[in-house]
Amino acid sequence: MNRRNFVRAIGLSAAITACFASPFAYAQAKTVKVGIMHSLSGTMAISETVLKDVALMAIDEINAKGGVMGAKIQPVVVDPASNWPLFAEKARQLLSQDKVAVTFGCWTSVSRKSVLPVFEELNGLLFYPVQYEGEELSKNVFYTGAAPNQQAIPAVEYLISKDGGGAKRFVLLGTDYVYPRTTNKILRAFLKSKGIAEKDIDEKYTPFGHADYQTIVADIKKFSAGGKTAVISTINGDSNVPFYKELGNQGLKATNVPVVAFSVGEEELRGVDTKPLVGHLAAWNYFMSVKNPANDEFRKKWAAYAKAKKLPGADKPLTNDPMEATYIGIYMWKQAVEKAKTFDVEKVIPAVGGQTFTAPSGFSVKMDEKNHHLHKPVLIGEVKADGQFNVVWKTKGPIKAQPWSPFIAGNDKKKDAPDGKTKI
């Protein structure tokens, strides 16, 4: 081989080696893989399937406008099937085999806790779009849902207030896993700080997929005889359907015992007779019914996408809070990549902090530079007969998240940290 051909061969070999050494080198030129990890089967499919769909809608939008830094996004969709250990396996597959640049996914905290060690070990990047219990920070996760001070605490404050009915007794009803139990631990401490006695707090849990709420609703009615009572519901997944049906069956109306839900939105109420549920509440950071240009555009795009893709429920297209949080996360990641000028996770992570986005809620939301949580507005809505929500209370502007609740002992010594792990 002559010298010129030898040099060419060495150059080609080096180029090939560089390409395969970094999963992002080739991706930047052609395509970039993005993971979408949501339960499309099992008890959580009722809530999570639509998050997969709205993620694909956002990806189609971005690709239609040239992609990210000229690279078209290639979604890699996996179904962990409401199986918490399977979430970890799918996360490892996305990072190790598919070499995704980022993953958008999870709903329950148990699924997030399952994948967290994998993302930290392999230095992956996860955008988590659902309200949760806090008590966590990770360099590798951006939380686009609400922390307790952006949902649970304001909701209970509202119920205690005159406008919210002046509740004196509370039933804390949830699905039996980390999010409801930790949230209720926080709420118990908060309620006690407001002078609510231990005897006036009842706490109940049911397993995932629970369907028989006859006895529980009867117990709630009995408990409410002791004074003005409200129910705080952290029920997740398809169990919400039989719970709300049983409320209607037993005539438990909002005027007597209001229920405020943290995991029930427009999608979960689809197919439920909402007429008996009028006046019951939900606390979120977005409702489909809010009126502003950004939401008008979001709803219009979703309706067109659902119709074009012939999605289930396309005849009655609904949007909800975790859909908005998913949509925000995808665009913030895009903006961060363009700021960093690379898909390299180590460089993208600091670029996400400080990103802003005009959300369908009508507010400009910001990703906190230190704690990886969004500054978000808080809205409380009443169920209407058509399954939509009438906003009865909202904050004047976005609220900064408090991942470490002041109502848990020892958290006063914990601080937000850029690396997500240094707590004191």
C-alpha positions as CSV (number, residue, x, y, z in Angstrom):
1,M,0.0,0.0,0.0
2,N,1.5,3.4,-1.0
3,R,1.7,6.2,1.5
4,R,-1.3,8.2,0.2
5,N,-3.6,5.1,0.4
6,F,-2.3,4.3,3.8
7,V,-3.1,7.8,5.1
8,R,-6.6,7.6,3.6
9,A,-7.1,4.2,5.2
10,I,-6.0,5.5,8.6
11,G,-8.3,8.5,8.2
12,L,-11.3,6.4,7.3
13,S,-10.6,4.0,10.2
14,A,-10.4,7.0,12.6
15,A,-13.7,8.4,11.3
16,I,-15.5,5.1,11.7
17,T,-14.0,4.6,15.2
18,A,-15.1,8.1,16.2
19,C,-18.6,7.5,14.9
20,F,-19.1,4.3,16.9
21,A,-17.3,5.6,20.0
22,S,-19.9,8.2,20.6
23,P,-23.6,7.3,20.0
24,F,-24.3,11.0,19.4
25,A,-21.7,11.7,16.7
26,Y,-23.6,9.9,13.9
27,A,-27.0,11.0,15.4
28,Q,-26.1,14.7,15.1
29,A,-25.6,14.3,11.4
30,K,-28.6,12.1,10.6
31,T,-31.1,11.1,13.4
32,V,-31.2,11.1,17.1
33,K,-33.0,8.4,19.1
34,V,-35.4,9.4,21.9
35,G,-37.0,7.0,24.3
36,I,-40.7,7.1,25.2
37,M,-41.4,4.8,28.2
38,H,-45.0,4.6,29.3
39,S,-47.4,1.8,30.3
40,L,-49.5,1.0,27.3
41,S,-51.1,-2.0,29.0
42,G,-52.0,-2.8,32.6
43,T,-53.6,-0.7,35.3
44,M,-51.8,2.5,34.3
45,A,-52.5,2.4,30.6
46,I,-55.7,4.5,31.2
47,S,-53.4,7.4,32.2
48,E,-50.1,6.8,30.4
49,T,-51.1,5.9,26.8
50,V,-52.0,9.4,25.9
51,L,-48.6,10.7,27.1
52,K,-47.0,8.4,24.6
53,D,-49.3,9.9,21.9
54,V,-48.6,13.5,22.8
55,A,-44.9,12.9,22.9
56,L,-45.1,11.5,19.3
57,M,-47.1,14.5,18.3
58,A,-44.4,16.9,19.6
59,I,-41.8,14.9,17.9
60,D,-43.7,15.0,14.6
61,E,-44.0,18.8,15.0
62,I,-40.2,19.2,15.6
63,N,-39.3,16.9,12.7
64,A,-41.6,18.8,10.4
65,K,-39.6,22.0,11.2
66,G,-36.2,20.4,10.5
67,G,-35.6,18.4,13.7
68,V,-33.1,19.3,16.3
69,M,-29.8,20.8,15.0
70,G,-30.7,19.2,11.6
71,A,-31.2,15.7,13.1
72,K,-34.6,14.1,12.8
73,I,-35.9,12.6,16.0
74,Q,-36.4,8.8,15.9
75,P,-38.7,7.8,18.8
76,V,-38.1,4.4,20.4
77,V,-41.4,3.4,22.2
78,V,-41.3,0.8,24.9
79,D,-44.2,-0.6,27.0
80,P,-43.3,-1.5,30.6
81,A,-46.9,-2.7,31.0
82,S,-47.5,-1.3,34.5
83,N,-44.8,-3.7,35.8
84,W,-42.4,-1.8,38.0
85,P,-39.3,-4.0,37.6
86,L,-39.9,-4.1,33.9
87,F,-39.5,-0.3,33.8
88,A,-35.9,-0.7,34.9
89,E,-35.3,-3.4,32.2
90,K,-36.8,-1.1,29.5
91,A,-34.7,1.8,30.8
92,R,-31.5,-0.2,30.5
93,Q,-32.5,-1.3,27.0
94,L,-33.1,2.3,25.9
95,L,-29.8,3.5,27.2
96,S,-27.5,0.5,26.5
97,Q,-29.0,-1.0,23.3
98,D,-30.9,1.8,21.7
99,K,-28.5,4.6,22.7
100,V,-31.2,7.2,23.2
101,A,-30.2,10.8,23.9
102,V,-33.1,11.3,26.3
103,T,-36.1,9.5,27.6
104,F,-39.6,10.9,28.4
105,G,-41.6,8.6,30.6
106,C,-43.0,7.1,33.8
107,W,-46.1,8.0,35.7
108,T,-46.1,6.4,39.1
109,S,-43.3,7.2,41.6
110,V,-42.6,3.4,42.0
111,S,-41.8,3.3,38.2
112,R,-39.6,6.4,38.5
113,K,-37.8,4.9,41.6
114,S,-37.3,1.7,39.6
115,V,-35.5,3.4,36.7
116,L,-33.6,6.1,38.7
117,P,-30.6,3.9,39.5
118,V,-30.3,2.9,35.9
119,F,-30.3,6.5,34.6
120,E,-27.7,7.4,37.2
121,E,-25.5,4.4,36.5
122,L,-25.5,4.9,32.8
123,N,-25.7,8.7,32.9
124,G,-29.0,8.9,31.0
125,L,-31.4,11.7,30.9
126,L,-35.1,11.4,32.0
127,F,-37.9,13.9,31.8
128,Y,-40.6,12.9,34.3
129,P,-44.0,14.5,33.6
130,V,-46.3,13.8,36.6
131,Q,-46.9,15.3,40.0
132,Y,-45.1,13.4,42.7
133,E,-44.3,13.4,46.4
134,G,-40.9,15.2,46.3
135,E,-38.1,14.0,48.6
136,E,-35.8,13.4,45.6
137,L,-33.3,15.2,43.4
138,S,-31.2,13.7,40.7
139,K,-28.7,15.1,38.3
140,N,-30.2,12.8,35.6
141,V,-33.9,13.7,36.0
142,F,-35.9,16.8,35.2
143,Y,-39.3,16.9,36.9
144,T,-41.9,18.7,34.8
145,G,-44.9,17.7,37.1
146,A,-45.7,19.3,40.4
147,A,-44.0,18.9,43.8
148,P,-46.3,18.9,46.8
149,N,-46.1,22.7,47.3
150,Q,-47.4,23.1,43.7
151,Q,-50.4,20.8,44.2
152,A,-51.2,19.0,47.4
153,I,-50.5,21.8,49.9
154,P,-52.4,24.5,48.0
155,A,-55.4,22.1,47.5
156,V,-55.7,21.3,51.2
157,E,-55.3,25.0,52.1
158,Y,-58.2,25.7,49.7
159,L,-60.4,23.0,51.3
160,I,-59.7,24.5,54.8
161,S,-60.6,28.0,53.6
162,K,-64.0,29.6,53.6
163,D,-64.1,29.5,49.8
164,G,-63.3,25.8,49.8
165,G,-66.0,24.9,52.3
166,G,-64.1,25.1,55.6
167,A,-63.3,21.4,56.0
168,K,-62.5,20.2,59.5
169,R,-62.1,16.5,58.9
170,F,-60.1,14.7,56.2
171,V,-60.0,11.3,54.6
172,L,-56.6,10.6,52.9
173,L,-57.4,7.9,50.4
174,G,-54.8,6.5,48.0
175,T,-53.3,3.7,46.1
176,D,-50.8,1.8,48.2
177,Y,-47.4,2.9,47.0
178,V,-44.7,5.6,47.7
179,Y,-46.4,8.6,46.2
180,P,-49.7,8.5,48.1
181,R,-48.0,7.4,51.4
182,T,-45.3,10.1,51.3
183,T,-47.8,12.8,50.2
184,N,-50.1,11.8,53.0
185,K,-47.3,11.9,55.5
186,I,-46.7,15.5,54.4
187,L,-50.4,16.3,54.5
188,R,-50.8,14.9,58.0
189,A,-48.1,17.1,59.3
190,F,-49.5,20.1,57.4
191,L,-53.0,19.4,58.8
192,K,-51.7,19.2,62.3
193,S,-50.0,22.5,61.8
194,K,-53.4,23.9,61.0
195,G,-54.9,22.6,64.2
196,I,-56.6,19.5,62.8
197,A,-56.7,16.7,65.4
198,E,-55.4,13.2,64.8
199,K,-58.9,11.8,65.3
200,D,-60.2,14.0,62.5
201,I,-57.8,12.4,59.9
202,D,-58.6,9.0,58.4
203,E,-56.1,7.3,56.1
204,K,-56.9,4.5,53.7
205,Y,-55.1,2.6,50.9
206,T,-56.1,0.2,48.2
207,P,-53.9,-1.8,45.8
208,F,-53.3,-1.0,42.2
209,G,-56.2,-2.1,40.1
210,H,-58.6,-2.1,43.0
211,A,-62.2,-2.1,41.8
212,D,-64.6,-2.5,44.8
213,Y,-65.1,0.8,46.6
214,Q,-68.5,0.1,48.1
215,T,-67.2,-0.4,51.7
216,I,-64.7,2.4,51.5
217,V,-67.3,5.0,50.3
218,A,-69.7,3.8,53.0
219,D,-66.9,4.3,55.6
220,I,-66.3,7.8,54.2
221,K,-70.0,8.6,54.6
222,K,-70.0,7.4,58.2
223,F,-66.8,9.3,59.0
224,S,-68.3,12.5,57.5
225,A,-71.1,12.4,60.1
226,G,-68.5,13.7,62.6
227,G,-68.2,17.1,61.0
228,K,-67.4,18.9,57.7
229,T,-65.3,16.4,55.8
230,A,-63.2,16.4,52.6
231,V,-61.5,13.5,50.8
232,I,-58.0,13.8,49.5
233,S,-57.6,11.3,46.7
234,T,-54.3,10.0,45.5
235,I,-55.8,7.0,43.8
236,N,-53.9,6.2,40.6
237,G,-54.8,4.5,37.3
238,D,-58.0,2.7,36.4
239,S,-59.1,2.4,40.0
240,N,-60.4,5.9,39.7
241,V,-63.3,4.8,37.5
242,P,-65.0,2.4,40.0
243,F,-64.2,4.9,42.8
244,Y,-66.0,7.8,41.1
245,K,-68.8,5.5,40.0
246,E,-69.3,4.4,43.6
247,L,-69.4,8.0,44.8
248,G,-72.3,8.5,42.4
249,N,-74.0,5.2,43.4
250,Q,-74.0,6.2,47.1
251,G,-75.0,9.8,46.5
252,L,-71.9,11.3,48.0
253,K,-72.1,14.8,46.5
254,A,-69.5,17.5,46.5
255,T,-71.9,19.7,48.6
256,N,-71.6,17.2,51.4
257,V,-68.2,15.6,51.1
258,P,-66.0,17.2,48.4
259,V,-63.3,15.0,46.9
260,V,-60.1,16.7,45.6
261,A,-58.0,14.4,43.4
262,F,-54.3,14.7,42.5
263,S,-54.2,12.1,39.8
264,V,-57.6,12.5,38.1
265,G,-57.9,14.7,35.0
266,E,-60.0,14.9,31.9
267,E,-58.7,11.5,30.5
268,E,-59.6,9.5,33.7
269,L,-63.1,10.9,33.7
270,R,-63.7,9.8,30.1
271,G,-66.5,7.2,30.0
272,V,-67.6,8.1,33.6
273,D,-71.0,9.5,34.2
274,T,-69.8,12.9,35.6
275,K,-73.3,14.3,36.4
276,P,-73.2,12.9,40.0
277,L,-69.6,14.2,40.4
278,V,-70.3,17.9,39.6
279,G,-68.5,20.1,42.1
280,H,-65.8,17.5,43.1
281,L,-62.3,18.9,42.7
282,A,-59.0,18.3,41.1
283,A,-55.7,20.2,41.7
284,W,-53.3,20.5,38.8
285,N,-51.1,23.0,37.0
286,Y,-53.2,22.9,33.8
287,F,-56.8,22.2,32.7
288,M,-58.1,21.7,29.2
289,S,-60.7,24.4,29.8
290,V,-58.3,27.3,30.5
291,K,-58.7,30.0,27.9
292,N,-55.7,31.6,26.3
293,P,-54.0,31.6,22.8
294,A,-51.3,29.0,23.8
295,N,-54.0,26.5,25.0
296,D,-56.2,27.2,22.0
297,E,-53.3,26.2,19.7
298,F,-52.4,23.2,21.8
299,R,-55.9,21.8,21.8
300,K,-56.3,22.4,18.1
301,K,-53.0,20.6,17.3
302,W,-54.0,17.7,19.5
303,A,-57.4,17.3,18.0
304,A,-56.0,17.3,14.5
305,Y,-53.3,14.8,15.5
306,A,-55.7,12.5,17.2
307,K,-58.0,12.5,14.2
308,A,-55.2,12.0,11.7
309,K,-53.8,9.1,13.7
310,K,-57.3,7.7,14.4
311,L,-56.5,7.5,18.1
312,P,-59.0,6.1,20.6
313,G,-61.3,9.0,21.7
314,A,-60.4,11.1,18.7
315,D,-64.1,12.0,18.4
316,K,-63.7,13.7,21.8
317,P,-60.1,14.8,22.0
318,L,-59.0,15.6,25.6
319,T,-55.9,17.3,26.9
320,N,-54.7,17.1,30.5
321,D,-51.9,18.2,32.9
322,P,-49.4,15.4,32.4
323,M,-49.8,15.8,28.6
324,E,-48.9,19.5,29.0
325,A,-45.9,18.5,31.2
326,T,-44.7,16.0,28.6
327,Y,-45.0,18.6,25.8
328,I,-43.1,21.2,27.8
329,G,-40.3,18.7,28.6
330,I,-39.8,17.8,25.0
331,Y,-39.5,21.4,23.9
332,M,-37.2,22.3,26.8
333,W,-34.9,19.4,25.9
334,K,-34.8,20.6,22.2
335,Q,-34.0,24.1,23.4
336,A,-31.2,22.9,25.7
337,V,-29.7,20.7,22.9
338,E,-29.6,23.7,20.6
339,K,-28.1,25.9,23.4
340,A,-25.4,23.2,24.1
341,K,-24.9,22.5,20.4
342,T,-24.7,18.8,21.2
343,F,-26.7,15.8,22.3
344,D,-24.1,14.9,24.9
345,V,-26.0,14.4,28.2
346,E,-23.2,16.0,30.3
347,K,-23.5,19.2,28.3
348,V,-27.3,19.2,27.8
349,I,-28.1,18.9,31.6
350,P,-26.7,22.3,32.5
351,A,-28.3,23.8,29.4
352,V,-31.8,22.7,30.5
353,G,-31.6,24.8,33.7
354,G,-33.1,28.2,33.1
355,Q,-35.0,27.2,30.0
356,T,-38.5,28.9,29.6
357,F,-41.5,27.9,27.6
358,T,-44.9,29.5,27.1
359,A,-47.1,26.6,28.3
360,P,-50.7,25.8,27.3
361,S,-51.6,26.9,30.9
362,G,-51.0,30.4,29.7
363,F,-48.0,30.9,31.9
364,S,-44.3,31.2,31.0
365,V,-42.8,28.3,32.9
366,K,-39.1,28.0,33.8
367,M,-36.9,25.1,34.7
368,D,-35.1,25.8,37.9
369,E,-31.3,25.9,37.4
370,K,-30.6,24.0,40.7
371,N,-33.4,21.7,41.6
372,H,-34.4,20.4,38.1
373,H,-38.1,21.2,38.8
374,L,-40.4,23.6,36.9
375,H,-41.7,26.8,38.3
376,K,-45.5,26.2,37.7
377,P,-48.9,27.8,38.4
378,V,-51.4,26.0,40.6
379,L,-55.0,25.6,39.6
380,I,-58.0,24.0,41.3
381,G,-61.0,23.0,39.2
382,E,-64.5,21.7,39.8
383,V,-65.8,18.8,37.8
384,K,-68.6,19.9,35.4
385,A,-71.3,17.8,33.9
386,D,-69.4,17.4,30.6
387,G,-66.3,16.0,32.3
388,Q,-64.4,19.3,32.0
389,F,-63.2,21.4,34.9
390,N,-64.2,24.9,35.9
391,V,-61.2,26.7,37.5
392,V,-62.3,28.0,40.8
393,W,-58.9,29.1,42.2
394,K,-55.4,29.7,40.8
395,T,-52.1,31.3,41.8
396,K,-51.2,34.7,40.4
397,G,-48.1,33.3,38.8
398,P,-45.7,30.3,38.7
399,I,-44.6,28.8,42.1
400,K,-41.1,27.5,42.6
401,A,-41.0,23.9,43.6
402,Q,-39.9,22.7,47.0
403,P,-38.6,19.1,46.5
404,W,-37.8,18.8,50.2
405,S,-41.1,19.4,52.1
406,P,-40.8,21.6,55.2
407,F,-43.4,19.3,56.8
408,I,-41.0,16.4,56.9
409,A,-38.5,16.4,59.8
410,G,-34.9,17.2,58.9
411,N,-35.7,18.7,55.5
412,D,-34.9,22.2,56.9
413,K,-31.2,21.2,56.5
414,K,-31.6,20.0,52.9
415,K,-30.9,22.4,50.0
416,D,-31.3,22.3,46.3
417,A,-28.1,21.3,44.7
418,P,-26.9,21.6,41.1
419,D,-25.7,18.0,41.1
420,G,-29.0,16.7,42.5
421,K,-27.3,14.6,45.1
422,T,-25.6,17.0,47.6
423,K,-28.5,17.6,50.1
424,I,-26.8,19.4,52.9
